[in-house]
């Protein structure tokens, strides 16, 4: 099978773009014509690096949020799931999302459950699938998709905050690296003629020339190694060794560890809030919510808490020993357990953690900007000072 991209027009004259899988070009053309589409362009889809790494071929969290929010809106309007999917299918342009809708719609027409159809796509988490399964059993698809849409919207906001926090530091770091590369490739080499045939050069001058020689000789290999390493990490990011490395970095690196704990707290409590509101038992809720955690040690802490809870111990006491629940939040859990309002408490903890994280991002960005500017000034300024001292030393030696 191969993938083909097409541009076609339906009987109403509306342009449609997408992808279709077929054995060959003629088979793809026949399938499109069978759908009463007038083909304007049909060609084999690219399978190169750009399509796989930089393209929009795959599904992501944004697609899941769009799918969930739109389906929630259609279900709230009184439409059945299959009818809602048909409407979405005619209003979606992204090929991967169109293929998902086609596959799910076909599965539904064959009598399969919605949860079973969505489970075939890795982009939907086990928590998502579990909630859809429960909603199918209880007949609460409308409210479940509404809660999922709200939570995915919060997750999108969380990601945007993280991206915003990293954009400015990345720009400053790029400028700093570019300035250093320029100095060692163009400025310092032009000054080497001053140091030729000079003996007893100062140590800082020798070091400056050595660094410049290293850059000019090995910078291409260094850059290539960084690019290849980054691509390899991205390509094999699902491998256990890479997962363990990422978990260790999130747990132990300064600054990152605190932010990671906040994000994990938000994920875990938001998941428990949704499931308890959907009528899921607390033991099953904790089991599903633990899968949203990406830090190995936190998963172990939650697993131990779940075991103790199953033996009859208090939920607040069990979770209170986890890093996810500092004393104040543990006290809230105790109150919620006694009043029977655990779902509300978990939602309150998630909301407070979100506000804390947003405030942390603002402070972090405000402090990081001047710190990076000072770092860039110190690095570039040090190189300039060493160059001036070297020129002065050579001039004194000639005199």
PETA-V884052 format. One line per field, one symbol per residue. phi: phi as a letter, one per 30 degrees, with the letter a starting at -180 (. if undefined). Layout:
BEGIN
phi: ???
END
This chain:
BEGIN
phi: .bcbcbbbbdediddbblbbcadbdddddddddddiccdcabadddbdddddccdcdddbddddddeddddddddddjddddddddddedbccdedddddddddddddddjdddddddddcddddddeddddeddddcicdddddddddddddddddddddddddcddedddddddddddddddcbddedcdddcdicchdeeddddddddddddddbdddddddddddddddddcdcdedddddddddddcdeidddddddddddedddddddddddiddddddddddddddccddddddddddddddddjddddddddddddbdedddddddddddcicdedddddddddddddddddddddddddedddddddddddddddddddddddddddddd
END
